């Protein structure tokens, strides 16, 4: 059973005002504060968490978002777009890393809980989380990797050119 952790508050200054922020609210912010992940991995994980929230949420969270022109977004289109984006991410980074990232980013599981769910060691779960976050950061274009053997590091997926007559 998951335990509720004691809040750990830090103060930051936003617009000349001191604001208290609970870094244990999400595992991503906790790891960023402890300097266990980079800012790029944090941004990619936060973006993926928001994508999962849009794809699996009900009506209320989609209705709260307002566009620049003041109109309400179409709920069905935003949910379908999020689902298709999650499919593209799964194809790009692999379904195994997608499962680990859903546990870590969206469901807010810790390393011990992920290791117990998948039946692996904690160190391996930590490596999977770090590898998944770095692949996600590469996918979103926050990090650039060049001259790789397997061709990873490109944000745009190369499509196969259909042959003539098929």
Number of C-alpha atoms within 10 A of each C-alpha: 4 7 5 7 8 9 11 12 13 12 11 12 9 8 7 7 9 11 12 12 13 14 18 17 15 17 19 24 19 17 15 17 15 10 10 11 17 14 16 19 24 22 19 23 24 17 16 25 20 14 20 20 16 20 20 11 12 12 12 9 11 19 12 10 14 11 9 7 6 8 9 13 14 11 17 12 10 15 21 13 15 20 17 13 16 17 14 14 19 16 12 18 19 14 13 11 21 22 15 25 25 16 18 22 24 20 13 17 19 17 22 14 17 24 18 12 13 11 10 12 14 16 12 13 22 17 13 18 22 18 17 22 28 22 22 29 25 21 22 20 16 15 17 13 12 9 9 9 6 6 9 17 18 17 17 10 12 7 6 6 6 7 6 5 4 4
